[in-house]
Amino acid sequence: MLSKWQIRYDQEFINDVRYWKTQVSNLREELQAITEYILEYGEVPEEYNPHLLVDPSLPYNGNMDFHLFDGKLDLLVIYTEIEKKKIFRFIRLGSHKQLFHPYDE
């Protein structure tokens, strides 16, 4: 069956994946599993803890994020969902520190 949903990948997300693949050996499998689920069901499963980013003092406010590897590793995906067009846009992949507090000591 052909999926009605699509996933689009920003260039920064692609660059992030290239970097994190060198740090996390099974990243490809984890991303494959979540993308297959999204394409089939049109949502991020609850076990990935998807939630809206609501702190206006931090980057990516108004977007969503979900946590990879059951939260056992500090690695998350910043994304947005365009319901009307049935598109998930993956914006960034990284740790909390890297994405939200890159200049903190």
C-alpha positions as protocol buffer text, in pm:
chain_id: "A"
residue {
  index: 1
  type: MET
  ca { x: 0 y: 0 z: 0 }
}
residue {
  index: 2
  type: LEU
  ca { x: 129 y: 345 z: -93 }
}
residue {
  index: 3
  type: SER
  ca { x: 174 y: 579 z: 200 }
}
residue {
  index: 4
  type: LYS
  ca { x: -14 y: 907 z: 203 }
}
residue {
  index: 5
  type: TRP
  ca { x: 253 y: 1058 z: 428 }
}
residue {
  index: 6
  type: GLN
  ca { x: 592 y: 1190 z: 327 }
}
residue {
  index: 7
  type: ILE
  ca { x: 905 y: 1281 z: 520 }
}
residue {
  index: 8
  type: ARG
  ca { x: 1121 y: 1567 z: 400 }
}
residue {
  index: 9
  type: TYR
  ca { x: 1473 y: 1613 z: 531 }
}
residue {
  index: 10
  type: ASP
  ca { x: 1632 y: 1956 z: 571 }
}
residue {
  index: 11
  type: GLN
  ca { x: 1998 y: 1976 z: 470 }
}
residue {
  index: 12
  type: GLU
  ca { x: 2099 y: 2044 z: 831 }
}
residue {
  index: 13
  type: PHE
  ca { x: 1924 y: 1722 z: 937 }
}
residue {
  index: 14
  type: ILE
  ca { x: 2113 y: 1529 z: 667 }
}
residue {
  index: 15
  type: ASN
  ca { x: 2442 y: 1680 z: 786 }
}
residue {
  index: 16
  type: ASP
  ca { x: 2351 y: 1594 z: 1146 }
}
residue {
  index: 17
  type: VAL
  ca { x: 2282 y: 1232 z: 1049 }
}
residue {
  index: 18
  type: ARG
  ca { x: 2621 y: 1208 z: 878 }
}
residue {
  index: 19
  type: TYR
  ca { x: 2790 y: 1327 z: 1196 }
}
residue {
  index: 20
  type: TRP
  ca { x: 2587 y: 1118 z: 1443 }
}
residue {
  index: 21
  type: LYS
  ca { x: 2628 y: 798 z: 1237 }
}
residue {
  index: 22
  type: THR
  ca { x: 2995 y: 814 z: 1332 }
}
residue {
  index: 23
  type: GLN
  ca { x: 2901 y: 844 z: 1701 }
}
residue {
  index: 24
  type: VAL
  ca { x: 2607 y: 601 z: 1730 }
}
residue {
  index: 25
  type: SER
  ca { x: 2646 y: 263 z: 1561 }
}
residue {
  index: 26
  type: ASN
  ca { x: 2277 y: 171 z: 1527 }
}
residue {
  index: 27
  type: LEU
  ca { x: 2143 y: 516 z: 1436 }
}
residue {
  index: 28
  type: ARG
  ca { x: 2047 y: 406 z: 1086 }
}
residue {
  index: 29
  type: GLU
  ca { x: 1826 y: 124 z: 1217 }
}
residue {
  index: 30
  type: GLU
  ca { x: 1660 y: 354 z: 1474 }
}
residue {
  index: 31
  type: LEU
  ca { x: 1581 y: 618 z: 1211 }
}
residue {
  index: 32
  type: GLN
  ca { x: 1459 y: 351 z: 968 }
}
residue {
  index: 33
  type: ALA
  ca { x: 1214 y: 215 z: 1227 }
}
residue {
  index: 34
  type: ILE
  ca { x: 1067 y: 556 z: 1311 }
}
residue {
  index: 35
  type: THR
  ca { x: 1037 y: 667 z: 949 }
}
residue {
  index: 36
  type: GLU
  ca { x: 861 y: 345 z: 851 }
}
residue {
  index: 37
  type: TYR
  ca { x: 615 y: 395 z: 1137 }
}
residue {
  index: 38
  type: ILE
  ca { x: 549 y: 758 z: 1044 }
}
residue {
  index: 39
  type: LEU
  ca { x: 492 y: 671 z: 680 }
}
residue {
  index: 40
  type: GLU
  ca { x: 247 y: 397 z: 774 }
}
residue {
  index: 41
  type: TYR
  ca { x: 54 y: 564 z: 1057 }
}
residue {
  index: 42
  type: GLY
  ca { x: 111 y: 938 z: 1008 }
}
residue {
  index: 43
  type: GLU
  ca { x: 229 y: 999 z: 1364 }
}
residue {
  index: 44
  type: VAL
  ca { x: 524 y: 960 z: 1596 }
}
residue {
  index: 45
  type: PRO
  ca { x: 460 y: 679 z: 1847 }
}
residue {
  index: 46
  type: GLU
  ca { x: 409 y: 784 z: 2209 }
}
residue {
  index: 47
  type: GLU
  ca { x: 712 y: 586 z: 2329 }
}
residue {
  index: 48
  type: TYR
  ca { x: 930 y: 842 z: 2145 }
}
residue {
  index: 49
  type: ASN
  ca { x: 784 y: 1115 z: 2367 }
}
residue {
  index: 50
  type: PRO
  ca { x: 682 y: 1358 z: 2090 }
}
residue {
  index: 51
  type: HIS
  ca { x: 607 y: 1704 z: 2225 }
}
residue {
  index: 52
  type: LEU
  ca { x: 576 y: 2066 z: 2127 }
}
residue {
  index: 53
  type: LEU
  ca { x: 868 y: 2296 z: 2202 }
}
residue {
  index: 54
  type: VAL
  ca { x: 720 y: 2590 z: 2390 }
}
residue {
  index: 55
  type: ASP
  ca { x: 1010 y: 2786 z: 2541 }
}
residue {
  index: 56
  type: PRO
  ca { x: 1042 y: 3108 z: 2336 }
}
residue {
  index: 57
  type: SER
  ca { x: 1390 y: 3168 z: 2478 }
}
residue {
  index: 58
  type: LEU
  ca { x: 1526 y: 2856 z: 2305 }
}
residue {
  index: 59
  type: PRO
  ca { x: 1579 y: 2772 z: 1938 }
}
residue {
  index: 60
  type: TYR
  ca { x: 1311 y: 2574 z: 1752 }
}
residue {
  index: 61
  type: ASN
  ca { x: 1022 y: 2712 z: 1961 }
}
residue {
  index: 62
  type: GLY
  ca { x: 692 y: 2610 z: 1799 }
}
residue {
  index: 63
  type: ASN
  ca { x: 836 y: 2294 z: 1642 }
}
residue {
  index: 64
  type: MET
  ca { x: 814 y: 1942 z: 1782 }
}
residue {
  index: 65
  type: ASP
  ca { x: 1076 y: 1697 z: 1900 }
}
residue {
  index: 66
  type: PHE
  ca { x: 1097 y: 1328 z: 1977 }
}
residue {
  index: 67
  type: HIS
  ca { x: 1360 y: 1121 z: 2157 }
}
residue {
  index: 68
  type: LEU
  ca { x: 1545 y: 832 z: 1995 }
}
residue {
  index: 69
  type: PHE
  ca { x: 1658 y: 513 z: 2168 }
}
residue {
  index: 70
  type: ASP
  ca { x: 1382 y: 527 z: 2432 }
}
residue {
  index: 71
  type: GLY
  ca { x: 1551 y: 831 z: 2584 }
}
residue {
  index: 72
  type: LYS
  ca { x: 1848 y: 616 z: 2697 }
}
residue {
  index: 73
  type: LEU
  ca { x: 2072 y: 828 z: 2477 }
}
residue {
  index: 74
  type: ASP
  ca { x: 2046 y: 1207 z: 2461 }
}
residue {
  index: 75
  type: LEU
  ca { x: 1955 y: 1222 z: 2092 }
}
residue {
  index: 76
  type: LEU
  ca { x: 1644 y: 1383 z: 1951 }
}
residue {
  index: 77
  type: VAL
  ca { x: 1485 y: 1488 z: 1626 }
}
residue {
  index: 78
  type: ILE
  ca { x: 1341 y: 1837 z: 1577 }
}
residue {
  index: 79
  type: TYR
  ca { x: 1054 y: 1822 z: 1332 }
}
residue {
  index: 80
  type: THR
  ca { x: 734 y: 1982 z: 1219 }
}
residue {
  index: 81
  type: GLU
  ca { x: 420 y: 1821 z: 1087 }
}
residue {
  index: 82
  type: ILE
  ca { x: 224 y: 1977 z: 801 }
}
residue {
  index: 83
  type: GLU
  ca { x: -107 y: 1798 z: 846 }
}
residue {
  index: 84
  type: LYS
  ca { x: -278 y: 1954 z: 544 }
}
residue {
  index: 85
  type: LYS
  ca { x: -8 y: 1824 z: 307 }
}
residue {
  index: 86
  type: LYS
  ca { x: 65 y: 1508 z: 507 }
}
residue {
  index: 87
  type: ILE
  ca { x: 434 y: 1591 z: 541 }
}
residue {
  index: 88
  type: PHE
  ca { x: 674 y: 1546 z: 829 }
}
residue {
  index: 89
  type: ARG
  ca { x: 975 y: 1777 z: 797 }
}
residue {
  index: 90
  type: PHE
  ca { x: 1283 y: 1662 z: 986 }
}
residue {
  index: 91
  type: ILE
  ca { x: 1478 y: 1976 z: 1074 }
}
residue {
  index: 92
  type: ARG
  ca { x: 1765 y: 1874 z: 1305 }
}
residue {
  index: 93
  type: LEU
  ca { x: 1912 y: 1573 z: 1486 }
}
residue {
  index: 94
  type: GLY
  ca { x: 2127 y: 1616 z: 1794 }
}
residue {
  index: 95
  type: SER
  ca { x: 2165 y: 1625 z: 2169 }
}
residue {
  index: 96
  type: HIS
  ca { x: 1983 y: 1872 z: 2395 }
}
residue {
  index: 97
  type: LYS
  ca { x: 2308 y: 2057 z: 2457 }
}
residue {
  index: 98
  type: GLN
  ca { x: 2397 y: 2077 z: 2089 }
}
residue {
  index: 99
  type: LEU
  ca { x: 2053 y: 2193 z: 1975 }
}
residue {
  index: 100
  type: PHE
  ca { x: 1931 y: 2409 z: 2263 }
}
residue {
  index: 101
  type: HIS
  ca { x: 2237 y: 2520 z: 2461 }
}
residue {
  index: 102
  type: PRO
  ca { x: 2538 y: 2514 z: 2226 }
}
residue {
  index: 103
  type: TYR
  ca { x: 2724 y: 2793 z: 2408 }
}
residue {
  index: 104
  type: ASP
  ca { x: 2671 y: 2681 z: 2768 }
}
residue {
  index: 105
  type: GLU
  ca { x: 2977 y: 2559 z: 2952 }
}
